[in-house]
Amino acid sequence: MTSPRRRLLILVAAVMLLAGLGTGVVLHAAARADRANQPQSGDPAVRAGKLTLGQQGRLAFLNAAPGPHRTAVASVPSTDPKGGRTASGLKCARFYAAAGTGICLQSNPGVLRQSNRALLLDADLRAKRAFPLAGTPSRARVSPSGRFVAWTVFVSGESYSSAFFSTRTSILDTRTMRLTPSLETFSVIKDGEPYHASDINFWGVTFASDDDTFYATLNTAGKTYLIRGSISRRTVTTLVENVECPSLSPDGTRVAFKKRVLSRTDLWHEYVLDLRTLHETALAERHSVDDQATWLDDHTVAYALPTNGEVGSSDLWSVPADGSGTPHLLIPGASSPAPL
């Protein structure tokens, strides 16, 4: 039988072991963060400077290159995307902009829990309004006119590949500041009939140019659907299955999207869907793309892929939207592209 003294010694040893493991984890995380904040040889040149959303002919994005400007909103000339980049003082987890309006989703770790918020930005990247977020930032979009802004967060789980996840997608009218906290309050028409279910999730909004129509992903009963929605009527209608994170082309005729290629896996390939014929075209990128693509123009889409060997870092790639060609490295160390 174990004596009280022996049990006490075992308890003390266990506490010290756990404390040591905890310290090691903290030190490892701190060392990794310190490395991420130090510029590396061969990295793109980044300098602090003035950045506005009215600068035409530039491509804005989140800088993912190691150094003091990591996660800052930055930009490069559209004609020279691999050139030196100008970084602002604003840092975000997700970012998008259009017509002089920007949205920045931030996630700041705290002692007990992380703090998440959405910042509505003016053309000078100044915060006009801040909105608390119910979870971890995932997707962000601005309508072509700049009037509407949308964001998606993970309320539980950390990715779409998690066994259990829940998302919340919000839409903000920047003219009236009316916020729709959740698209789950919209009426759903599925297969031509009203549809109600407790497991409905939405994510990945993309806006049309009429300041009313939008597209997004609806998930229910283990399936995903492309939906077309109306902000004014507060309704959504399913169109086709197996469409995630749609992105509407500038001419409004097609959506780029990620398609799950194997059931119950986190493997997606990038496709383009013709909204008139519902014909799908597989793009040349054969890596799994877990991103909401961005159209650089009517012929080219951009998307983020993880940087080789670097956890939490990504590069921006581009590919022709008609299925031809080959993937092209657009901007190393970058994510969340937004053509200005």
C-alpha positions as CSV (number, residue, x, y, z in Angstrom):
1,M,0.0,0.0,0.0
2,T,1.4,3.4,-1.0
3,S,2.1,5.7,2.0
4,P,0.8,9.2,2.2
5,R,4.3,10.5,1.9
6,R,5.0,8.5,-1.2
7,R,1.7,9.7,-2.8
8,L,2.6,13.3,-2.0
9,L,6.0,12.9,-3.7
10,I,4.4,11.4,-6.8
11,L,1.9,14.3,-6.9
12,V,4.7,16.9,-6.6
13,A,6.7,15.1,-9.3
14,A,3.7,15.0,-11.6
15,V,3.0,18.8,-11.1
16,M,6.7,19.6,-11.8
17,L,6.6,17.5,-14.9
18,L,3.5,19.2,-16.2
19,A,4.9,22.6,-15.4
20,G,8.1,21.8,-17.3
21,L,6.1,20.6,-20.3
22,G,4.0,23.7,-20.2
23,T,7.1,25.9,-20.0
24,G,8.6,24.1,-22.9
25,V,5.5,24.6,-25.0
26,V,5.4,28.3,-24.2
27,L,9.1,28.7,-25.0
28,H,8.8,26.8,-28.2
29,A,5.8,29.0,-29.3
30,A,7.7,32.1,-28.3
31,A,10.8,31.0,-30.3
32,R,8.7,30.2,-33.3
33,A,6.9,33.6,-33.1
34,D,10.4,35.3,-32.7
35,R,11.6,33.6,-35.9
36,A,8.4,34.7,-37.7
37,N,9.2,38.3,-36.8
38,Q,12.8,38.1,-38.1
39,P,13.4,38.8,-41.9
40,Q,15.0,35.8,-43.6
41,S,17.6,35.8,-46.4
42,G,15.9,35.8,-49.8
43,D,12.5,37.1,-48.5
44,P,10.7,39.8,-50.5
45,A,11.7,43.4,-49.7
46,V,9.1,45.0,-47.4
47,R,9.0,48.7,-46.4
48,A,6.6,50.7,-44.3
49,G,4.7,53.3,-46.3
50,K,1.4,54.9,-47.1
51,L,-1.3,52.6,-48.5
52,T,-4.8,53.6,-49.6
53,L,-7.6,51.6,-51.1
54,G,-7.9,54.2,-53.8
55,Q,-4.5,53.3,-55.4
56,Q,-5.5,51.9,-58.8
57,G,-3.2,49.4,-60.5
58,R,-2.1,47.8,-57.3
59,L,-2.9,44.5,-55.6
60,A,-3.5,44.6,-51.9
61,F,-3.0,41.5,-49.7
62,L,-1.8,40.4,-46.2
63,N,1.9,40.1,-46.0
64,A,3.0,36.6,-44.8
65,A,6.7,37.1,-45.1
66,P,8.7,36.8,-41.8
67,G,9.5,40.1,-40.3
68,P,8.0,43.0,-38.3
69,H,5.3,43.6,-41.1
70,R,4.0,40.0,-41.0
71,T,0.2,39.9,-41.3
72,A,0.1,43.7,-42.2
73,V,-2.0,44.9,-45.1
74,A,0.4,45.5,-48.0
75,S,0.3,46.1,-51.7
76,V,2.4,45.7,-54.8
77,P,2.0,47.0,-58.4
78,S,-0.3,44.7,-60.3
79,T,2.2,44.6,-63.2
80,D,5.1,43.6,-60.8
81,P,3.5,41.5,-58.0
82,K,6.9,39.9,-57.0
83,G,8.5,43.3,-56.6
84,G,9.0,45.3,-53.4
85,R,5.9,45.6,-51.2
86,T,4.6,48.5,-49.2
87,A,3.2,47.6,-45.8
88,S,0.7,49.6,-43.8
89,G,0.5,49.6,-40.0
90,L,-2.8,47.6,-40.0
91,K,-2.6,43.9,-39.2
92,C,-5.4,41.4,-39.9
93,A,-6.1,37.7,-40.0
94,R,-8.3,38.1,-43.1
95,F,-8.7,41.1,-45.4
96,Y,-10.6,42.3,-48.5
97,A,-11.4,45.6,-50.2
98,A,-13.4,47.1,-53.1
99,A,-14.4,50.6,-54.2
100,G,-12.5,52.2,-51.3
101,T,-14.1,50.1,-48.6
102,G,-12.1,47.5,-46.7
103,I,-12.8,44.8,-44.1
104,C,-10.2,43.6,-41.6
105,L,-10.8,40.5,-39.4
106,Q,-8.6,40.5,-36.4
107,S,-7.8,37.7,-33.9
108,N,-5.8,38.7,-30.8
109,P,-4.9,36.0,-28.2
110,G,-5.7,36.8,-24.6
111,V,-5.0,35.3,-21.2
112,L,-8.3,33.4,-21.0
113,R,-9.6,33.6,-24.6
114,Q,-8.8,35.2,-27.9
115,S,-10.5,38.4,-28.9
116,N,-11.9,38.6,-32.4
117,R,-13.3,41.6,-34.2
118,A,-14.2,43.0,-37.6
119,L,-13.0,46.5,-38.6
120,L,-14.8,48.4,-41.3
121,L,-12.2,50.4,-43.1
122,D,-12.2,53.6,-45.1
123,A,-10.0,54.2,-48.1
124,D,-7.1,55.3,-45.8
125,L,-7.4,52.0,-43.8
126,R,-8.8,53.9,-40.8
127,A,-11.4,51.9,-38.8
128,K,-14.9,53.4,-39.2
129,R,-16.6,50.9,-37.0
130,A,-15.7,47.8,-35.0
131,F,-17.8,44.7,-34.5
132,P,-17.1,41.8,-32.1
133,L,-16.9,38.4,-33.7
134,A,-18.4,35.3,-32.3
135,G,-15.5,33.1,-33.4
136,T,-12.2,32.7,-35.3
137,P,-12.0,34.7,-38.6
138,S,-12.4,32.6,-41.8
139,R,-13.7,34.5,-44.8
140,A,-14.2,38.2,-45.8
141,R,-15.7,40.0,-48.8
142,V,-16.8,43.4,-50.0
143,S,-19.4,44.0,-52.7
144,P,-18.1,45.7,-56.0
145,S,-19.7,49.0,-55.0
146,G,-18.3,48.9,-51.4
147,R,-21.9,49.1,-50.0
148,F,-22.0,45.6,-48.5
149,V,-19.5,43.7,-46.4
150,A,-19.6,40.0,-45.3
151,W,-17.6,37.9,-43.0
152,T,-17.6,34.3,-41.8
153,V,-16.2,33.0,-38.5
154,F,-15.8,29.5,-37.0
155,V,-17.9,29.4,-33.9
156,S,-16.6,26.0,-33.0
157,G,-14.0,23.9,-34.7
158,E,-11.1,25.4,-36.5
159,S,-11.6,24.5,-40.2
160,Y,-14.1,23.1,-42.6
161,S,-12.3,19.7,-42.3
162,S,-13.0,19.5,-38.6
163,A,-15.3,16.7,-37.4
164,F,-17.5,19.2,-35.7
165,F,-17.7,22.8,-36.8
166,S,-20.2,25.6,-36.9
167,T,-19.9,28.8,-38.8
168,R,-21.6,32.2,-38.6
169,T,-21.8,34.5,-41.6
170,S,-22.8,38.1,-41.3
171,I,-23.6,40.9,-43.8
172,L,-23.3,44.6,-43.1
173,D,-24.9,47.4,-45.1
174,T,-22.2,50.1,-44.8
175,R,-24.7,52.8,-45.9
176,T,-27.2,52.2,-43.1
177,M,-24.9,50.3,-40.8
178,R,-27.6,47.6,-40.5
179,L,-26.0,44.3,-39.5
180,T,-27.5,40.9,-40.3
181,P,-25.7,38.9,-37.6
182,S,-26.4,35.5,-39.2
183,L,-27.5,34.4,-42.6
184,E,-29.4,31.6,-40.8
185,T,-32.2,34.1,-40.3
186,F,-32.8,34.0,-44.1
187,S,-35.5,31.8,-45.6
188,V,-34.1,28.8,-47.5
189,I,-35.5,27.3,-50.7
190,K,-34.0,23.9,-51.4
191,D,-34.9,21.9,-54.5
192,G,-37.8,24.3,-55.1
193,E,-39.3,23.8,-51.6
194,P,-39.0,25.7,-48.3
195,Y,-36.4,24.0,-46.2
196,H,-35.8,24.1,-42.4
197,A,-33.1,22.2,-40.5
198,S,-31.2,22.8,-37.2
199,D,-27.8,22.0,-38.8
200,I,-27.7,24.7,-41.5
201,N,-24.4,26.6,-41.9
202,F,-23.4,29.3,-44.3
203,W,-19.9,30.5,-45.4
204,G,-18.0,32.2,-48.2
205,V,-20.2,35.1,-49.4
206,T,-19.5,36.7,-52.7
207,F,-21.5,39.7,-54.0
208,A,-22.9,40.6,-57.4
209,S,-22.8,44.2,-58.7
210,D,-26.5,44.9,-58.2
211,D,-26.1,45.5,-54.4
212,D,-28.7,42.7,-53.7
213,T,-27.6,39.4,-55.2
214,F,-25.0,37.3,-53.5
215,Y,-23.7,33.7,-53.6
216,A,-22.4,31.5,-50.8
217,T,-22.1,28.0,-49.5
218,L,-24.9,26.3,-47.6
219,N,-24.1,23.1,-45.6
220,T,-26.8,20.8,-44.3
221,A,-27.2,17.0,-43.8
222,G,-23.6,16.4,-44.8
223,K,-23.8,18.1,-48.2
224,T,-22.8,21.5,-49.5
225,Y,-24.7,23.6,-52.0
226,L,-24.1,26.8,-53.9
227,I,-26.8,29.2,-53.0
228,R,-28.0,32.4,-54.6
229,G,-29.4,34.9,-52.1
230,S,-31.2,38.2,-52.1
231,I,-30.4,40.7,-49.3
232,S,-33.6,42.7,-49.8
233,R,-35.9,39.6,-49.8
234,R,-33.8,37.8,-47.1
235,T,-34.0,34.5,-49.0
236,V,-31.5,32.0,-50.4
237,T,-32.0,29.3,-53.1
238,T,-29.9,26.2,-53.7
239,L,-28.4,25.8,-57.2
240,V,-26.0,22.9,-57.3
241,E,-24.2,20.5,-54.9
242,N,-20.6,20.3,-53.8
243,V,-19.7,23.9,-54.1
244,E,-17.7,25.7,-51.3
245,C,-16.3,29.2,-51.0
246,P,-17.6,30.6,-54.3
247,S,-16.1,33.7,-55.8
248,L,-18.1,35.6,-58.5
249,S,-16.2,36.7,-61.6
250,P,-16.1,40.5,-62.4
251,D,-18.5,40.0,-65.4
252,G,-21.0,38.1,-63.1
253,T,-21.2,35.0,-65.3
254,R,-19.1,32.4,-63.4
255,V,-18.0,31.4,-59.9
256,A,-14.7,30.0,-59.0
257,F,-15.1,27.5,-56.1
258,K,-13.4,24.6,-54.3
259,K,-14.9,21.2,-54.9
260,R,-14.4,18.3,-52.4
261,V,-12.9,15.6,-54.5
262,L,-13.2,12.7,-52.0
263,S,-16.1,12.4,-49.6
264,R,-15.3,13.1,-45.9
265,T,-11.8,14.3,-46.7
266,D,-10.2,17.8,-46.6
267,L,-9.1,17.5,-50.2
268,W,-10.5,20.2,-52.6
269,H,-9.7,21.1,-56.2
270,E,-10.5,24.5,-57.8
271,Y,-13.2,24.7,-60.4
272,V,-15.1,27.4,-62.3
273,L,-18.9,27.1,-62.7
274,D,-20.8,28.8,-65.6
275,L,-23.9,30.1,-63.9
276,R,-25.9,30.0,-67.2
277,T,-25.2,26.4,-68.1
278,L,-24.0,25.1,-64.7
279,H,-21.1,23.5,-66.6
280,E,-18.0,22.9,-64.4
281,T,-14.4,23.4,-65.6
282,A,-11.5,22.0,-63.6
283,L,-8.6,24.4,-63.2
284,A,-5.0,23.4,-63.8
285,E,-4.1,23.6,-60.1
286,R,-3.9,20.0,-58.8
287,H,-2.9,20.8,-55.2
288,S,-5.7,20.9,-52.6
289,V,-6.9,24.5,-52.3
290,D,-8.5,25.4,-49.0
291,D,-9.2,29.1,-49.8
292,Q,-11.8,31.4,-51.3
293,A,-10.3,32.3,-54.6
294,T,-10.1,35.9,-55.9
295,W,-10.6,37.0,-59.5
296,L,-7.7,39.2,-60.7
297,D,-9.7,39.9,-63.9
298,D,-12.2,38.0,-66.0
299,H,-9.6,35.5,-67.1
300,T,-7.5,34.7,-64.0
301,V,-8.1,33.6,-60.4
302,A,-5.7,33.8,-57.4
303,Y,-5.6,31.6,-54.3
304,A,-3.4,30.8,-51.3
305,L,-1.5,27.6,-50.8
306,P,0.7,26.7,-47.8
307,T,4.3,27.6,-48.1
308,N,6.5,24.5,-48.2
309,G,7.7,23.6,-44.7
310,E,6.3,26.7,-43.0
311,V,3.4,26.3,-40.7
312,G,1.0,29.2,-40.8
313,S,2.5,30.7,-43.9
314,S,1.2,30.8,-47.5
315,D,2.0,31.9,-51.0
316,L,-0.4,33.4,-53.6
317,W,-0.8,31.5,-56.8
318,S,-2.8,32.2,-60.0
319,V,-4.2,30.1,-62.8
320,P,-6.2,30.7,-66.0
321,A,-10.0,30.5,-65.3
322,D,-10.7,28.4,-68.5
323,G,-8.8,25.3,-67.3
324,S,-5.8,25.9,-69.6
325,G,-2.2,26.7,-68.7
326,T,-0.3,26.0,-65.5
327,P,-0.3,27.5,-61.9
328,H,1.9,30.5,-61.5
329,L,3.5,31.8,-58.3
330,L,2.0,35.2,-58.0
331,I,3.3,36.6,-54.7
332,P,5.4,34.6,-52.2
333,G,4.5,35.0,-48.6
334,A,1.0,36.4,-49.0
335,S,-2.7,35.8,-48.5
336,S,-6.1,37.5,-48.9
337,P,-5.5,39.2,-52.3
338,A,-7.7,42.2,-53.3
339,P,-7.3,43.9,-56.6
340,L,-7.6,47.7,-56.2
